[in-house]
């Protein structure tokens, strides 16, 4: 989709171009030190991984800065290498590819205190670079493109081909739990998101399909490429459509604001592609400039036309059918044997009578009629608040209407409140108890794998605590390491 915490597309694009184009910038490599480039590459990749780990641990600012530094270092070294005969720029291209395809087991939603990082294949590098700071598609009339639906249900407009059927098979088999969770998450936010689509005349199934594929309805979801929020906007694309930072809060995480921006984006793409839904979705995911260029040069402007489909990235080729299939299932679940849960939704809010965290509320509110409790709904409905930071008395907290009464019954006083606070305190005590311990290096270990497996703040934190020099950070089997601040 519109992709997109930290890995901004602009510096990544600079790195790629820097490997190929001459520049007047100074060379970080001496005339006879080609071996230095290998150190630069290794150090850049190590720094990039450290940045990812810092983001995983909530250190967004330092993580982003470290990633930008790593990419810039790699780009400058590649630039210098490209101007030296026989330097071998393919090493830098391979390194750049590795930065784009890094997978890390630590970047999951296992710890709710962290920003979730979703798997991500395609970024909007070309579009972000070309349109950063541009107004939101000037000249596109308000409502343009939405008349295409003309009040119809979504189902008759979708080409039910083998790609869509294959995606539907996945949603109904191994991805069914993800789909059902996305539905439940969406229903708690529906009153914030659906009105924007409804006013624009865009079917609700399309909103759900995008949400299910993009974030699964997890508001704080962040992709490897930097796409953020329930509808996964890239930073600069978000700016173009009014998603700014207000009092330190990134509006891409706001369900209502992201839905508003998504409508504006889709309207522009519908107008651009004569109402072709599949092409609009391809642009949403794979980059509007790329898709528009392919559509204008193709004999038939259809996403399914091999002239357009084949050159697109694999992630985009799969993305569009997945969104359309999820939209069909939302539109007509009874036709496909799926039963979405009855969600006790509806907007509600409380005014806190005493300080409490969202995590503590998630415990003392209990489960009620929810399949999985209320913590996710609390997080989604209150995206500006950290889950483990106490909110002061008098704060307004949004929550599903059916549990408003449970707050007064169980979260002001009583055994559930005591339990919630005791468990929260135990979590803090656990962090202290696990703050410093010893780890014996095993064969095959690296600082990166140890940091990931042991829940440590970063690879560099382990290196600094144990006096291990970079950029190689060499360790040996049997070596005793002091681990600080690790969660496991």
C-alpha positions in Angstrom: 0.0 0.0 0.0 1.1 3.6 0.5 4.1 2.4 2.3 5.5 3.3 4.9 8.4 4.5 10.7 11.7 5.2 10.0 13.1 4.0 6.7 12.1 7.1 4.8 12.2 6.6 1.0 14.1 9.7 0.2 17.5 8.6 1.8 17.0 5.1 0.4 16.6 6.5 -3.1 19.7 8.7 -2.6 21.7 5.6 -1.6 20.6 3.8 -4.7 21.4 6.6 -7.1 24.6 7.4 -5.3 25.9 4.0 -6.3 25.4 4.6 -10.0 25.8 8.3 -10.6 29.0 10.5 -10.5 29.1 13.2 -7.9 31.3 16.1 -6.8 31.2 14.9 -3.2 34.4 14.0 -1.5 35.5 10.3 -1.5 35.6 8.4 1.8 38.0 6.0 0.2 41.6 6.7 -0.5 43.1 5.9 -3.9 44.7 2.6 -2.7 42.3 1.5 -0.1 39.7 -0.5 -2.0 39.6 -2.9 1.0 38.1 0.0 3.1 34.9 -0.3 1.1 34.2 -3.7 2.6 34.5 -2.3 6.1 32.1 0.6 5.1 29.6 -1.9 3.8 29.8 -4.1 6.9 29.6 -1.1 9.2 26.6 0.3 7.3 24.7 -3.0 7.5 25.6 -3.3 11.2 24.4 0.2 11.8 21.3 -0.4 9.9 20.5 -3.4 12.0 21.2 -1.5 15.2 18.8 1.2 14.0 16.1 -1.5 13.4 16.7 -2.9 16.9 16.4 0.6 18.4 13.1 1.2 16.7 11.9 -2.2 18.0 12.7 -1.0 21.5 10.8 2.2 21.0 13.9 4.4 20.4 12.3 5.8 17.3 14.4 9.0 17.0 17.8 7.4 17.5 16.8 4.4 15.4 15.7 6.6 12.5 18.9 8.7 12.8 21.1 5.6 12.8 19.4 4.2 9.7 19.7 7.4 7.8 23.4 7.6 8.8 24.0 4.0 7.6 22.3 4.5 4.3 24.1 7.8 3.7 27.5 6.2 4.5 26.8 3.4 2.1 25.7 5.9 -0.6 28.8 8.1 -0.3 31.1 5.1 -0.4 29.3 3.7 -3.4 29.5 7.1 -5.1 33.3 7.2 -4.5 33.6 3.6 -5.7 31.8 4.3 -8.9 34.4 6.8 -9.8 37.3 4.4 -9.2 38.2 1.9 -12.0 37.8 -1.7 -10.9 36.3 -0.9 -7.6 33.3 -3.3 -8.0 30.1 -1.3 -7.4 28.1 -4.6 -7.4 29.1 -5.0 -3.8 27.3 -1.8 -2.9 24.3 -2.8 -5.0 24.1 -6.1 -3.1 24.5 -4.3 0.2 21.7 -1.9 -0.8 19.5 -4.8 -1.7 20.2 -6.3 1.7 19.1 -3.1 3.4 15.8 -3.2 1.5 15.1 -6.9 2.2 16.3 -7.3 5.8 14.0 -9.6 7.8 14.4 -9.7 11.6 12.6 -12.0 14.0 12.7 -9.3 16.6 10.5 -7.0 14.6 7.2 -8.5 15.5 4.2 -7.5 17.6 5.3 -9.9 20.4 5.8 -6.9 22.8 2.8 -4.6 22.8 5.0 -1.9 24.1 6.8 -1.6 20.7 5.7 -0.3 17.4 4.7 -3.2 15.3 6.7 -3.7 12.1 4.9 -5.5 9.3 6.4 -7.3 6.5 6.8 -5.0 3.6 8.0 -5.3 0.1 7.4 -2.2 -1.9 8.1 1.4 -1.0 7.1 4.6 -2.8 10.6 5.8 -3.4 10.1 7.3 -6.8 6.7 8.9 -5.9 7.9 10.3 -2.6 11.0 11.8 -4.1 9.2 13.4 -7.0 6.2 14.8 -5.0 7.5 15.5 -1.6 6.0 18.8 -0.4 3.6 19.0 -3.4 0.0 19.9 -2.8 -2.5 17.0 -2.7 -3.1 16.4 -6.4 -4.1 19.9 -7.5 -6.8 20.1 -10.1 -8.7 17.0 -9.0 -12.2 18.0 -8.3 -13.7 17.1 -4.9 -15.5 13.8 -5.3 -13.8 13.0 -8.6 -13.8 9.3 -9.3 -16.2 8.3 -6.6 -19.3 8.6 -8.9 -18.0 5.5 -10.6 -19.6 3.4 -7.8 -22.9 5.2 -8.1 -24.3 3.5 -5.1 -23.5 0.0 -6.3 -22.2 -2.7 -4.0 -18.5 -3.4 -4.6 -18.9 -7.1 -5.7 -20.2 -6.5 -9.3 -17.2 -4.2 -10.0 -14.5 -6.7 -9.1 -13.0 -9.0 -11.8 -13.3 -12.5 -10.2 -10.3 -14.0 -11.8 -7.8 -16.7 -10.7 -5.6 -14.2 -8.8 -8.5 -12.9 -6.8 -9.8 -16.4 -6.2 -6.4 -17.5 -5.1 -6.2 -14.6 -2.6 -9.6 -15.5 -1.3 -8.4 -19.1 -0.7 -5.7 -17.7 1.5 -8.1 -15.5 3.4 -10.4 -18.4 4.0 -7.6 -20.8 5.1 -4.4 -19.9 6.8 -5.1 -16.2 6.8 -8.6 -16.5 8.2 -7.6 -15.7 11.8 -5.9 -12.5 10.5 -9.1 -11.6 8.6 -11.3 -12.1 11.5 -9.0 -10.2 13.8 -9.0 -7.3 11.3 -12.8 -7.3 11.2 -13.0 -7.1 15.0 -10.5 -4.3 15.1 -12.2 -2.4 12.4 -15.6 -2.6 14.0 -14.3 -0.9 17.1 -13.0 1.9 14.9 -15.8 1.9 12.3 -17.5 5.1 13.7 -14.2 6.9 13.1 -13.3 5.7 9.7 -16.4 4.7 7.7 -18.1 8.1 7.6 -15.3 9.5 5.4 -15.7 6.7 2.9 -19.5 6.8 3.1 -19.6 10.5 2.4 -17.4 10.0 -0.6 -19.6 7.2 -2.0 -16.8 4.6 -1.7 -18.0 1.2 -0.6 -17.1 0.1 2.9 -15.7 -3.2 1.7 -12.9 -1.4 0.0 -12.0 0.3 3.2 -12.0 -3.0 5.0 -10.0 -4.7 2.3 -7.2 -2.1 2.5 -7.2 -2.1 6.3 -7.1 -5.9 6.5 -4.2 -6.2 4.0 -2.3 -3.2 5.3 -2.3 -3.4 9.1 -4.9 -5.9 10.2 -6.6 -3.0 11.9 -3.7 -2.3 14.3 -3.4 1.4 14.5 0.3 1.5 15.6 1.4 -0.8 12.8 4.6 0.3 11.0 6.2 -1.3 8.0 9.9 -1.9 7.3 9.7 0.8 4.6 8.2 3.4 7.0 4.5 3.1 6.2 2.5 3.8 9.3 -0.9 3.6 10.7 -4.0 1.6 10.0 -3.9 2.4 6.3 -0.1 2.6 6.0 0.8 6.0 4.7 4.4 6.8 3.7 5.6 9.9 5.5 5.7 12.3 2.5 2.5 10.9 1.0 0.8 11.5 4.3 2.0 15.1 4.2 0.6 15.6 0.8 -2.8 14.6 2.1 -2.8 16.5 5.3 -1.3 14.0 7.7 1.1 16.1 9.8 2.6 15.9 13.2 0.6 17.8 15.9 2.0 18.2 19.4 4.4 15.4 18.7 1.7 13.0 17.4 2.0 11.6 13.9 -1.5 11.8 12.4 -0.9 8.7 10.3 -1.8 6.8 13.4 -5.1 8.5 13.8 -7.9 6.2 12.4 -10.2 9.1 11.4 -7.5 11.2 9.8 -5.9 8.3 8.0 -9.4 7.4 6.5 -9.9 11.0 5.4 -6.5 11.0 3.7 -7.1 7.6 2.1 -10.4 8.9 0.6 -8.6 11.9 -0.9 -5.8 9.7 -2.3 -8.3 7.2 -3.8 -10.4 10.0 -5.4 -7.3 11.3 -7.1 -6.3 7.8 -8.4 -9.9 7.1 -9.6 -9.8 10.3 -11.6 -6.4 9.5 -12.9 -7.3 6.0 -14.0 -10.9 6.6 -15.2 -12.4 4.8 -12.2 -10.3 1.6 -12.5 -10.3 0.2 -9.0 -7.5 -2.3 -9.5 -5.1 0.4 -11.0 -6.0 2.7 -8.1 -5.1 0.0 -5.6 -1.9 -0.8 -7.5 -0.9 2.9 -7.3 -1.8 2.9 -3.6 0.7 0.1 -3.0 3.3 0.3 -5.8 3.6 4.0 -6.4 1.4 6.3 -8.4 4.1 7.5 -10.8 5.1 4.0 -11.7 1.5 2.7 -12.3 0.5 5.8 -14.2 3.5 5.5 -16.5 2.7 1.8 -17.2 -1.0 2.6 -17.7 -0.3 5.4 -20.2 2.1 3.2 -22.3 -0.1 0.0 -22.3 -2.4 -1.0 -25.1 -5.2 -1.5 -22.6 -5.1 0.4 -19.3 -6.0 -2.5 -17.0 -4.1 -3.8 -14.0 -4.6 -7.4 -15.3 -3.0 -6.5 -18.7 0.4 -8.3 -18.7 2.0 -5.0 -20.1 1.1 -3.4 -16.7 1.0 -6.4 -14.4 4.3 -8.1 -15.3 6.6 -5.1 -14.7 5.1 -4.4 -11.2 6.8 -5.7 -8.1 5.6 -9.1 -6.8 4.3 -7.4 -3.7 2.0 -5.2 -5.7 0.9 -8.1 -7.9 -0.3 -9.9 -4.8 -1.5 -6.8 -2.9 -4.3 -5.9 -5.3 -6.0 -9.4 -5.4 -5.7 -9.6 -1.6 -7.5 -6.3 -1.1 -10.2 -7.2 -3.6 -10.7 -10.6 -2.1 -11.0 -9.3 1.4 -13.5 -6.7 0.1 -15.6 -9.4 -1.4 -15.6 -11.4 1.8 -16.7 -8.3 3.7 -19.4 -7.5 1.1 -20.9 -11.0 0.9 -19.6 -13.2 3.8 -22.5 -15.6 3.6 -21.6 -16.6 0.0 -18.2 -17.8 1.1 -19.0 -19.5 4.4 -17.4 -17.0 6.7 -19.0 -15.7 9.8 -17.6 -12.5 11.2 -18.0 -12.2 15.0 -20.7 -10.1 16.6 -18.6 -7.2 17.9 -20.1 -5.3 20.9 -19.0 -2.0 19.4 -20.3 1.6 19.5 -18.4 4.6 20.7 -18.0 5.3 24.4 -15.7 7.3 26.7 -14.9 7.7 30.3 -13.2 10.3 32.4 -10.6 8.8 34.6 -11.2 9.2 38.3 -7.6 8.3 39.2 -4.3 7.8 37.3 -4.2 4.5 35.3 -2.5 3.1 32.2 -4.2 1.6 29.2 -2.6 -1.7 30.1 -4.1 -1.6 33.5 -7.5 -0.8 32.0 -7.1 -3.8 29.7 -6.8 -6.0 32.7 -9.5 -4.5 35.0 -12.1 -4.2 32.3 -12.1 -7.9 31.9 -13.2 -9.7 28.7 -17.0 -9.4 28.7 -18.4 -10.3 25.3 -15.1 -9.8 23.4 -13.2 -12.7 22.0 -9.8 -11.3 23.1 -10.4 -8.6 25.7 -10.3 -4.8 25.2 -6.6 -4.0 25.1 -6.4 -3.7 21.3 -9.5 -1.6 21.2 -8.1 0.7 23.9 -4.9 1.1 21.9 -6.7 1.7 18.6 -9.1 4.2 20.0 -6.5 6.1 22.0 -3.5 6.2 19.6 -2.0 9.3 21.1 -1.3 7.5 24.4 1.4 5.1 25.3 0.0 1.9 26.8 2.2 1.7 29.8 2.3 5.4 30.8 -0.2 6.4 33.5 -2.8 8.9 32.3 -3.7 11.5 34.9 -7.1 11.8 36.6 -9.6 13.7 34.5 -8.2 12.3 31.2 -10.8 11.2 28.6 -10.3 7.7 27.4 -12.2 6.3 24.4 -13.5 2.7 24.6 -16.3 0.6 23.3 -19.7 1.6 24.7 -20.5 -1.8 26.2 -17.6 -1.6 28.7 -18.2 1.9 30.0 -20.0 0.6 33.0 -17.2 -1.9 33.7 -14.9 1.0 34.4 -16.9 2.1 37.4 -17.4 -1.4 38.6 -13.9 -2.7 38.3 -11.3 0.0 37.5 -12.0 2.6 40.2 -11.6 0.3 43.2 -11.8 -3.4 44.0 -9.9 -6.6 43.4 -9.6 -6.3 39.6 -8.0 -2.9 39.9 -5.6 -4.2 42.6 -4.8 -7.1 40.3 -4.2 -4.8 37.3 -1.8 -2.6 39.3 0.0 -5.6 40.9 0.6 -7.1 37.4 1.8 -3.8 36.1 4.2 -3.4 39.0 5.4 -6.9 38.5 6.2 -6.1 34.9 8.4 -3.2 36.0 10.1 -5.4 38.6 10.8 -8.0 36.0 12.6 -5.4 33.9 14.7 -4.6 36.9 15.5 -8.2 37.7 16.5 -9.0 34.1 18.4 -5.7 33.7 21.9 -7.3 34.1 22.7 -11.0 33.6 25.4 -13.2 32.0 25.2 -15.0 28.6 27.6 -17.6 27.3 28.3 -17.3 23.6 27.4 -20.4 21.6 28.8 -21.5 18.2 27.0 -19.5 15.5 26.0 -16.6 17.7 26.4 -13.0 16.6 25.7 -9.9 18.6 22.7 -9.3 16.3 21.2 -12.7 17.0 21.9 -12.5 20.7 20.2 -9.1 20.9 17.2 -10.4 19.1 16.8 -13.7 21.0 17.5 -12.2 24.4 15.3 -9.1 24.0 18.2 -6.7 24.4 18.0 -3.0 23.5 20.4 -3.2 20.7 23.5 -5.0 19.3 25.6 -1.9 20.0 24.4 -1.8 23.6 25.8 -5.3 24.2 29.1 -4.3 22.4 29.5 -1.2 24.5 28.8 -3.0 27.8 31.4 -5.6 27.0 34.1 -3.5 25.2 33.6 -5.2 21.9 34.9 -3.0 19.1 33.1 -2.4 15.8 32.6 -2.6 12.9 32.9 -6.4 13.0 31.9 -6.9 16.6 33.7 -10.3 16.8 32.8 -12.7 19.6 33.9 -16.3 20.3 32.1 -19.4 21.6 32.4 -19.7 25.4 32.8 -15.9 25.8 30.9 -14.4 28.8 28.8 -11.4 27.9 27.0 -9.1 30.3 23.5 -8.4 29.1 21.9 -5.2 30.3 18.2 -4.2 30.0 17.3 -7.4 28.2 13.7 -8.7 28.5 14.1 -12.4 28.4 
